[in-house]
C-alpha cells in the first residue's frame, strides 16, 4: 500500500540549512528542552530557542517533552511532539507545551501489544477489550499522571485499519505512545526506509523519547524489513543508535530508563550465540552497552506470550502478551496468559508493575489446574504464573499443611493446548501452543486433598487459589 501522503523530493539546497524555532508554555520560553530531526539533538537556550542543521533524510523535527509538561494530543491519543519538515522552504518550527496539572513524579503507564487487527470485526474485539482499560482508569485514584504505550503490531498487514484503530483508541482519552511492529510496515518498497512511511504519516517518527517525572522513555523501531515478501529481522540500524547516543547524553544516570520496542531484544538472560532469530534483536548487545549505568527496563511485544527476563540487577525485559489473545479466537494467548496489558507505577525512581488480565480483577495473577488437567504431568496440580520472575515465590499447601515451593518447568498450558488443537475454532493451521517456563507443578499425596496454591510476587503481594 502506498503511503497515505504524497512524498515530496527535498531539494538539495535545503540540506545544511537551518531548522530553528522556539519551545514555549503560555508564550514563555522553556530552557533545556531537547530538540531533534532524528539525526542530531540540541537543547533549547534560556529563551526556549533552538537551531539545527538540516540532515538529508530528515522528515520531522521533534522534541523530547520535558518533565512537568505535556504536548497537545490529536485524535484523543496521538501525542503531537513532532512537526513534519516542509520540503519546499525554510521556516520556523515552534512547539507550544502545556503545563502538566499533575505532579508527574508519580505516574502510571499502561502497556499493550499486538492488537493485530485484520478486520473491522477485530476492531470490535479491541473496543470490547478497551472497556477493561477504561474501567481501570475510572477506578484509579486520579492522582497519578497516566499515559499508554503500544508496543506495535497495531494491525495485521492491514494499514487501511489504522483509522479504525485510532478511532477505537480515542475512547481512552489519554496520550498513547506507539512503536511500529513488523505487521505495521508497508511492504513492497525497495529498502527498509520505505517500510515505515505509512506508519509515520499516521503516528509520527518511528524513534523518539520523552520524559515523565524522573523517568526517561525511549521508543525505537527494531523491525528491519528485508524486502523478501514480508520478511524482517529484529535489528536496530546505525542511524537510530547514533541518535540514541545523543539522546542519552541529556539523561541523568539516576533516571529510570524505559526502552519500548516491538520485537524482544532477547528471550533468555544470555544472548544466543551465532543466532539470527525473528523473535529477538540480533544486535541487542549494542543497546545493552548504551544502557549501562542506568536502571533500565525494556518493554516489548511481538511474541504473543508473556515473559520477564532479568539480565542483571539493573536491566530487565518485560515481553508483553497479546491484546488479541490467540488472534481474536480466544481470550488467552498461546502460553496461557490471559489477553491483557501491563500496568507500571512509577514514583520518583521507584518502579512497580503488574499484569492486568482483561475482564479480571488485578488480583488474578495465575491460573491453577487440578490433577489430571495436564497431559504432560497428569498426576500433578499445575499453576501458570504468567508474570513470574526470579523474585517471585510459588508455594503449595495440602490439607492446610505447607508442602514447600512448587517445581518450575517448561511445558504447555493445558487450556492453551486444548484451544489450539481445535482447528475449527482457531481457523488457522499454523496456530499452535507455545511452551512456557512460567509453569509450576506439585504432586498431592491424595486425589481428595484440599490444595491451596499461594503465589508471592517480587513486591510482597500474595495471591492464592484453592483446588479440590
N, C-alpha and C positions, 0 to 999 in steps of 0.2 A: 504494500500500500504506500502511495506517495505521502510525503509529509503534508500536514493539513495547511501549511502556509508555504507560499512560494519562496524558494531560496534565491536570494539576490547575490550576484557576484560582487564581492567587495573590491572597489578599485584599489590598485596598488598604492596610489598616492596617499591613501588614508593610513597605511601601516606606518607605525612610528610616530604618528601624530598624537595629540593629547586626548585622553579621556579624563574629564575633570567634572567636578560638581561639589555638592555640599550635602552633609548629613545633618538634619536638624530635628528638633522636637519643639513644637509650638513656636517655630521660627528661630529658635536659638540653636547655634551650632553645638554639636556633640564631639568632643575630642576623643581620640584613641579608637575610633571605630575602624575595623579592618575592612578594606575595600579591595576587590579583585576583579580581574577579567578572566579568571580561570587559569592564568599563567603567572602573573605577578601579584603580590599582595603589598598594600601600603596602609598606613594608619592615618586617619584624619588629624589635622592640626587643631590648635586651640579654638578656631572658629568653625570647625567641622568640615574644612575643605580638604580635598584630596586631588591628586593628579597621577595618572598612569600613562605610560606609552602604549599605544595600541599594538597588540600582537596579532600576527597572522593566524587566522582560525578562531579568534575570539568571537563569540556570538552574543555574550551578555557582559554587563558589568553588574556586580552584586556585592552585597555586604554580609559580613558575619555579625548578625544583630547582637548588640551587647547586653549584658545582664541589666535588668531593670527596665528594659524597653521591649516593645512589641512592634512587629511590622504589620501593615494592613493585610487583610485577608480577602481574597476573591472567592466566589462560589462557596462561601462559608468555611472552607477548609484549606484553600491553597495559599500559603504564605507568599506575599509579594516582596520578597527580599532581593529581587532581580529586575533589571530593565534590559530589554533587547537592544543591542547596539544598532544604531542607524547605519545602514550600509552605504548611504549616499552623501552624508555630510557630517561635519564635526559639530557637536553641540554639548551643552552641559547635561549631566545626568544627576539629578538631585533625588535624595531619599528623605522622606518625612516619616519619623518614627512616632510611636505612641508610648507614653509613659505607662508601664505596667501597673495597674491598680493594686496588684497583689505583690507581696514580698516573694520574689521567685527563688530566694534561698531555699524555700520549701516548695517543691513542685512534684508533680506526678506525670508520668508519661505512659501511654498505653501502646503496646506493640502488637501489630497484626502482620500476618504474612500470608501470601498465596490465596488471595480471593479467587484468582484464576477463573474469572467469568468467561464463558464461551457463548452465552445466550442470555436473552432477557429473563429466562427462567432462572438462571444462576443469579442474576442481579436481584430477582425477587428473594432468593435464598439469602443473599447478602443483606438485604433490607431487614429480613427477619432476625438475622444474627445481630445487626446493629441495635435492635431493641434491647438486647442484654447490655451493650455498652452504654446506651442511653440511661438505662436503669442504674447502672453503676455510677454514672455521673450525677444522676438525681439524688442518690443516697450518700454521696461523698460529703465530707464536712464543709465543703465550699470555701475552705481557707487556702487550699493549695492551688497554685497555677497549674493548669492541665493542658497537655497537648498530646497529639498522636504521632506515631511513627508507623509507616507502612513499608515493610521490607521487600516489596515488589512482587512480581507476577500478579499484578492487578487484574490483568486479563490473560486469557489463554490463546495467544496468537490472534487476538481479535481486537485490534486497535479501534475499530468502529464503536466498541463498547466503552471507551474512555468517557464519553459524555454521560452515559447512563451511570457508570460508577461514580463520577463526580457528583451527579445529581443525588444519588442514593446517599453518599457520604455527607452531603450538606446537612442532613438531619442532626449530625453530631455538633455542629456549630463550634468546633474548636480547631485550631491550626493542626494540620496533619502534614508532616514532613515525609516525603516519599523517595524511595530508592527504586531504580529501574531493575526489573527482573528479566531473565532471559526470554520469557514469553511476552514481554512488553516491547521487545525490539522490533524494528522494521526490517524485514528481510528483503533480499534482492539487490541491495547496493553492492558496489564493487569492493568496499572496505568496511572495517569496523566503524569508522567515523560516520557512516551513513545510518548505522543501526539505531542510534538513539535520537534521531532528529524529530520523529513524531512525538516521542515521549517529552522531549524538551519543549516542543510547541505547546503542550498542554500543561506541563508542571514546572518548567524551568530547568536550570542546569542539572546535569547528572552527578556532579560532585560539588559540595558546598559545606559550610559549617555555620553554627550559631551557638549562642551562649544562653544558659539559664542559671541564675544564681552563680555559684562557684563552679558549675559543671560546663564542660565544653562538648559539643555534639558535632560529629563529622559524618556526612553521608557520602558514600563512594559508589561508583559503578565498577563491579568486578565481573561483569558478564561480557566477555570478549567474543564478539561474533567473528567466525572464521569463514563465513560465506560458502559453506558446503551444505546445501539445503538449509536447515535451521540450526546447524551445529554451532557450538560455542565452547569455550573453556572458561574456567574460573581464573581470572588474570587481571592484575591492576597495571595499567600502562604507565610509561615513564612520565608522560605529561601530568597525570594525576599525582604520582609520587612527588614530582618536583613541586607541584602546587602545595601538597600536604606538608612538605618540609618547611615551606614559608609560613603556612598557616600555624603550625605548631610553635613557631618562634614567638608567637604572641600569647602563648598559653602557659600559665604558671605551672610548675611541676606539682604543686599541691592540689591542682584541679582534677577532679574525676573526669575521665575522658570516655565518651561512648562513641564507638565507631559502628555505623549502620551499613550493612552490605546485604545483597541478596543471597549469593552463594556463600556457604560457610567457608571460613579460612581453613579449618581443619576439624575433623570429627574425632580425632584422637589427640591426647596430650603431646605426643611426639609426632612430628611430621613424617608421613610415609616417605621412604627413600625412593628416589627414581620413579615417581608416580605422576601421571598426568590424569587427574580424575575430574569429571564434570561436576561432582558434588563437593569439590574442595578448590581452594585458590592456590594455583601452582606456585606462585611467588609470594606466599604468605609470610615467609621469613623476613622479607624486606619490610613489611608492615610491622611485624613484631619488633624489629630493631628500632623503628621510629617511635614506637610506643614505650620503649624502655625509660624508666624513671617516672612514669605516670601510673596511677591506679586506673587501669583501663578495662572496659567491658566491650566486647564485640557482640553485636546483635545481628542475627542473620535469619534467613528463612530457607526456601527452596526445596528442602528435603521432604516436607510433609510429615515430619515427625518431630518430637521434642527431645532435646539433648543439651545438657550442660557439660562443658569441657573446661577443666581448670588446668591451665598451662603452668602457672606458678602463682605465688601469693599476690601478684599484682596484675595478672592478666587472665581473663576468663571469657569464654564464648558462650552465648545463650542462643542456641538454634531453636527457633520458634515453630511450633506445629502450625498446620494449615487451617485457615478460616474455613476453607471448603471441605474439610474432613477428607473423606475418600471421594474427591471430585464431585461434591454435592450429591453423592449417592448414599452417604451415611454420615452421621454426626460425630464419628470418631475418625482418627487418622489410621494409617496402616500399621502403626506401632501401638494402637490402642489409646493414644492420647485423645481426649475429647477435643472437638473443634473449639477454639477459644483464642485467648490472647494473653500476653504478658502485661503485668502491672508493676511499674517500677516507681518507688517512692524515694525521693532524694531530699535530704535535709542537710544543708551545708555540704560537707564532704561524705556524709553517711548515706549509704545506698542499701535499700532493701527491696525485695521483689517477691512476687508470687505469680502463679499461673491461674487465670480465671477461665473456668470451663463455661461456655455459653449455656445459659439455662440452668446453671447450678449455683449453689452457694459458694462463696470464696473458700469455705472450709472443705470443699470437695477436692481433695488433693491426691487421692489414689482410689483405685478400684480393687476390691477384694473378690476372689473367686473361691468357691468351696472345693472340697476334694472331688475329683472326677472331672473338673472343668477343663483341665489342661491335657492335651493329647501327649505332650512330652513328659509330664510328671503327673500321671493320673492319681497317685496316692497322696499328693500334696495340696495344701492350700497355696494360693498364689496371690501376690499383690503387685499391681502395676503402679509404680510411684513415678509419674511422668516428669516431675520437675526435680528429681533427685540429683544430688551431687555428693561428693565425698564427705561433706559435713552434715549430712542427714543421718538419721538412725531409724531402722525399721525393726521393731520387736514384735513378739507374739506371746499370747497367754493362752493356756489351755485349762479350762475349768477354774479360772481365776489365778492360776499359778504362772509366774513369768518363766518362759521357756528359753529366753535368750533372743539374740538377733537372728532374723531370717537370713537365708543364704541367697546372695545375689547371683543371678545367672543371666545368660544371653539366650533369648528364645522368642517365641511368638505369643502375642496377647491372644487369649482364646476367642474373645469377641471379634477382634480384627481378622483372625484366621477364618472364622466362620463366615463373616460378611464377604471377605474377598473370594471365598470359594463359591459363592453364589453368583455365578456369572450372569444370570438373568437380572439380578439386582444391580450389579456394578457395571454391566453392559460391555466394558472394555476387557478384552482378553489379557492385556498386558498388566492389569491391576493385580497385585499380589501383596500379601502381608510382608512386613519387613521385620527382621529380628531386631530386638532392642535389648540394651543392657540395664534398663531400669526395672527389671522384673525380680521378684523375691519369692522364695518358696520355703516351706517347712512341712514336716510330716507329723500329723497328730497321732497320738497313741491309740485313739479310738474314733471311729466314724461318728459316734454320738456325742463327742465332746462339744462343749461350748467354747468357741475360739474367738479371741479378740486380737486384732492387729492394731498396733499403735505406732504411728509414724511421727517423728520429731524433725522439723526442718532446721536449717542452719541458724535460724533466728530464735529457736526455742519454742516455736508454735507446735502444739501437739494435736494430732488428728487421729481418730480411731474409728474402727468399724467392727461390728460383731458378725460372726458366721456361726451357723448351727449345722 
